[in-house]
Amino acid sequence: MSKYKQEILSYLMAHQTEYVSGQTLANHFNISRTAIWKAIEALKTQGFTFESIKNKGYRITDLPHQWDRDLLSYVLKDAIIDQLYVYEEVTSTQTIAHELCLAHDEPLLVLSEIQTSGRGRYKRPWSSQPNTGLWMSLVLHPNISYQQIATFNLFISIAIAEAIKAITHLEPKIKWPNDIYINNKKVCGFLTEINGDSDGVHTVICGIGININHNIDDFDGRLRQTATSLKIESKEEIDRYQFIKTLMDMIAHYYDMFLTQPFSEIKSVYKSYSMIWDRTLRYTEGNKQIHGKAVDLKDDGVLVVLDDNGALHQFISADIEV
């Protein structure tokens, strides 16, 4: 039945503006009307709402507000992933992705409605509430050199910024290398972890957290000063399914560019999204900490910073305080 349920949902989504009769569905899938009815009832328990009119048929009128695997499979049917894992609650999608990639060689995506121990860069905790954001980990297998991976975050951060811009028409900014801000407040963070051997990088696990439909009250007192959401900034509820479809399309585009083109080809695009130019900021990388201004971004992704004493410093992945 689960197979038919997914196929029936895909058919109804493709004909969402019209009524489809139970007999039409039964004929199309070569199953009984009773099997169609059971599939529709199962979809109702998942949060789908249907309008049913005698002699006309079924029409989907509302979609689940929570992440639903059947709907995500339809929405992401053309994505760059081969496997999709959807959870109601996990400790961290990044942890689950690390476990799954040991048994799978194909690209996969892990999503969860809730993370109890979500984490960002430098193992910082990430608040992951239900029905509000996008908490995901994407596993890819680029088979590249360790030198090439240095610009991966830069390509993906452009993909995220452009997805946000396409959906909200806002003007997101990137805090090098990969945090996304809107109006000087953080809306997205992601971290990239790799597995490799002497031949190079064979697996990339990219964890992404985006605040989508949070209200200001969803952030605690401290975060209200530094964090925001797409809903707060756009003043509109965001369709999370539309957003993840757009995001995955953008990631596919920029991941292909990452594999086929040098960063120098899109460096100007990245710099146009960057929020760090002409600002004196604090840069921390390991035990090294300076105050200075970013003056250049090299073709290999290395950031060049001029400190207060006139000395130049190069950073690969510094923590920047804005």
C-alpha positions in Angstrom: 0.0 0.0 0.0 2.8 2.4 0.7 4.0 2.1 -2.9 0.6 3.0 -4.2 0.1 5.8 -1.6 3.3 7.5 -2.9 2.3 7.1 -6.5 -1.3 8.3 -5.9 0.0 11.3 -4.1 2.4 12.1 -7.0 -0.5 11.8 -9.5 -2.8 14.1 -7.4 0.0 16.6 -6.9 0.5 16.7 -10.7 -3.2 17.4 -11.1 -3.7 19.6 -8.0 -5.9 22.1 -9.8 -8.5 19.6 -10.8 -10.6 16.8 -9.4 -9.5 13.2 -10.0 -12.1 10.5 -9.6 -11.4 7.3 -7.7 -12.2 5.3 -10.8 -9.6 7.3 -12.8 -7.0 6.5 -10.2 -8.0 2.9 -10.0 -7.8 2.5 -13.8 -4.5 4.4 -13.9 -2.8 2.2 -11.3 -4.8 -1.0 -12.0 -5.9 -1.4 -8.5 -9.3 -1.4 -6.7 -11.3 1.6 -5.6 -11.0 0.3 -2.1 -7.2 0.5 -2.4 -7.5 4.1 -3.6 -9.8 5.0 -0.7 -7.3 3.4 1.8 -4.4 5.4 0.3 -6.4 8.6 0.6 -7.3 7.9 4.2 -3.6 7.2 5.0 -2.6 10.5 3.4 -5.2 12.3 5.5 -3.6 11.0 8.7 -0.3 12.5 7.5 -1.8 16.0 7.3 -3.1 16.2 3.7 -6.6 17.7 3.3 -8.8 16.7 0.5 -12.0 18.1 -1.0 -14.2 15.2 -2.3 -17.2 15.8 -4.5 -19.5 13.1 -5.7 -19.1 12.3 -9.5 -16.0 14.6 -9.6 -13.4 13.0 -7.3 -10.6 14.1 -5.1 -8.6 17.3 -5.0 -5.8 18.2 -2.6 -6.6 21.5 -0.8 -4.0 21.7 1.9 -0.6 20.1 2.5 1.1 18.9 5.8 2.8 21.6 7.8 5.3 19.2 9.1 7.9 17.4 7.0 6.2 14.5 5.2 8.4 11.9 3.5 5.9 11.1 0.7 5.5 14.8 -0.1 9.2 15.5 0.1 9.8 12.5 -2.3 7.5 14.2 -4.8 8.9 17.7 -4.3 12.6 16.5 -4.5 12.1 13.9 -7.2 14.6 15.7 -9.5 17.1 16.5 -6.8 20.7 15.4 -6.8 20.0 12.8 -4.1 19.3 9.1 -4.4 18.2 8.5 -0.8 15.9 10.6 1.5 15.6 10.1 5.2 13.0 12.0 7.2 12.7 12.0 11.0 10.5 13.6 13.5 13.3 13.9 16.1 17.0 13.2 16.1 20.0 14.3 18.2 21.5 15.8 15.1 21.0 15.3 11.3 24.8 15.5 11.0 25.3 12.6 13.3 22.7 10.5 11.5 24.3 11.4 8.1 27.7 10.2 9.3 26.2 6.9 10.3 24.2 6.5 7.1 27.1 7.3 4.7 29.0 4.3 6.1 26.4 2.0 4.5 25.6 4.1 1.3 27.7 5.2 -1.6 25.1 7.4 -3.2 24.1 11.0 -2.4 21.6 11.3 0.4 19.6 13.8 2.4 18.7 13.7 6.1 16.0 16.0 7.5 14.4 16.2 10.9 11.6 18.3 12.3 13.5 18.5 15.7 17.1 18.3 16.7 17.8 17.8 20.4 21.6 18.4 20.0 21.9 20.4 16.8 25.3 21.9 16.3 27.0 24.5 14.1 30.7 25.3 13.5 33.1 25.0 16.4 30.5 22.6 18.0 28.2 25.6 18.9 24.6 24.5 19.8 21.9 25.3 17.3 18.3 25.6 18.4 16.1 23.4 16.2 12.4 23.8 16.9 9.6 21.9 15.1 7.6 23.2 12.2 9.7 26.3 11.8 13.0 25.7 10.2 15.1 23.5 7.9 17.5 21.2 9.7 19.2 19.0 7.1 22.4 17.2 6.2 23.4 16.5 2.7 25.9 13.8 1.8 27.8 14.1 -1.5 30.7 12.1 -3.0 32.8 14.5 -5.1 36.1 12.5 -5.2 38.3 15.5 -5.3 41.6 16.6 -3.9 42.0 18.1 -0.4 43.0 21.4 -2.0 39.8 21.6 -4.0 37.5 21.2 -0.9 38.6 24.6 0.4 36.1 26.5 -1.8 33.1 24.1 -1.4 31.6 26.2 1.4 31.8 29.3 -0.8 29.9 27.7 -3.6 27.2 26.4 -1.3 26.8 29.6 0.6 26.0 31.4 -2.7 23.4 28.6 -3.4 21.7 29.3 0.0 21.8 33.0 -0.4 20.2 32.8 -3.9 17.5 30.4 -2.7 16.6 32.8 0.0 16.6 35.7 -2.4 14.4 33.8 -4.9 11.8 32.9 -2.3 11.7 36.0 -0.2 13.1 38.8 -2.5 15.2 39.8 0.5 18.9 40.7 0.2 20.8 38.1 2.2 24.5 38.6 2.9 27.3 36.1 3.5 29.7 36.3 6.5 32.7 34.5 5.2 33.0 31.7 4.8 29.4 30.4 5.1 27.0 32.1 7.5 24.0 33.8 6.0 22.7 37.1 7.5 19.7 39.4 6.7 19.8 42.9 8.1 22.9 42.0 10.2 21.2 39.1 11.9 22.0 35.4 11.4 19.4 33.4 9.5 21.5 30.4 8.4 24.6 28.5 9.4 26.2 25.4 8.0 29.2 23.3 8.6 31.0 20.9 6.3 32.7 17.7 7.4 34.7 15.4 5.2 35.8 11.8 4.9 38.8 10.9 2.8 42.0 8.9 2.4 45.4 9.4 0.8 43.7 9.8 -2.6 41.6 12.7 -1.6 38.1 13.6 -0.3 35.5 11.0 -1.1 32.6 12.2 1.1 31.3 15.6 2.1 28.6 15.9 4.8 27.1 19.3 4.7 24.8 20.3 7.6 22.6 23.2 7.0 20.3 25.0 9.5 17.9 27.8 8.3 15.4 29.7 10.4 12.4 29.9 8.2 9.1 30.5 10.0 10.3 31.5 13.5 8.5 34.4 15.3 10.6 36.7 17.4 9.2 35.0 20.6 10.7 31.7 19.4 14.2 33.0 20.2 15.4 33.4 23.7 16.4 36.8 25.0 20.0 36.6 23.8 19.3 35.3 20.4 16.7 38.0 19.7 19.6 40.4 19.3 21.5 38.3 16.9 19.2 35.9 15.1 16.3 36.2 12.7 14.1 34.2 10.3 12.8 34.5 6.8 9.3 35.1 8.1 10.4 37.9 10.5 12.3 39.7 7.7 9.8 39.1 4.9 6.7 39.4 7.1 5.2 36.5 5.3 4.8 32.8 6.1 7.2 30.8 4.0 6.2 27.5 2.3 8.9 25.2 3.5 8.4 22.7 0.7 8.8 25.4 -1.9 11.8 26.6 -0.1 13.6 23.2 0.1 12.8 22.6 -3.6 14.4 25.9 -4.6 17.4 25.3 -2.2 18.1 21.9 -3.6 17.9 23.2 -7.2 20.4 25.9 -6.3 22.7 23.5 -4.5 22.7 21.2 -7.6 23.6 24.1 -9.8 26.4 25.4 -7.7 27.7 21.9 -6.8 28.1 21.2 -10.5 29.9 24.5 -10.9 32.1 23.6 -7.9 33.1 20.3 -9.7 33.7 21.8 -13.1 34.8 25.4 -12.6 37.4 27.2 -10.5 36.2 29.5 -7.8 37.6 32.5 -9.7 34.7 32.1 -12.2 32.2 33.1 -9.5 34.4 35.0 -7.1 32.7 38.3 -8.0 29.3 36.9 -7.3 30.5 35.7 -3.9 32.0 39.1 -3.1 28.8 40.8 -4.0 27.0 38.8 -1.3 29.7 39.4 1.3 29.0 41.5 4.3 32.6 41.9 5.7 34.2 44.5 3.4 35.0 47.9 4.7 34.5 46.8 8.4 36.9 46.4 11.2 36.1 43.0 12.7 37.7 40.4 15.0 39.1 37.3 13.3 39.9 34.2 15.2 41.6 31.1 13.8 42.9 28.6 16.4 45.1 30.6 18.8 45.4 33.5 16.4 43.2 36.5 16.9 43.4 40.0 15.3 41.3 43.1 14.6 41.4 44.2 11.0 39.7 44.7 7.6 39.2 42.1 4.9 41.0 43.4 1.8 41.0 40.5 -0.6 39.6 37.1 -1.3 42.0 34.8 -3.2 41.1 32.4 -6.0 41.6 29.5 -3.6 39.1 31.0 -1.1 41.7 32.3 1.4 40.7 35.6 3.0 43.3 38.4 3.3 43.0 40.7 6.2 44.8 43.9 7.0 45.3 44.4 10.8 45.4 47.6 12.7 49.2 47.7 12.5 49.2 47.4 8.7 50.2 43.7 8.6 48.5 41.3 6.2 47.1 38.0 7.4 45.6 35.0 5.5 42.8 33.0 6.9 41.4 29.6 5.7 38.3 29.4 7.9 38.3 32.0 10.7 35.5 32.8 13.1 34.5 36.4 12.6 32.6 38.5 15.1 30.4 41.2 13.5 
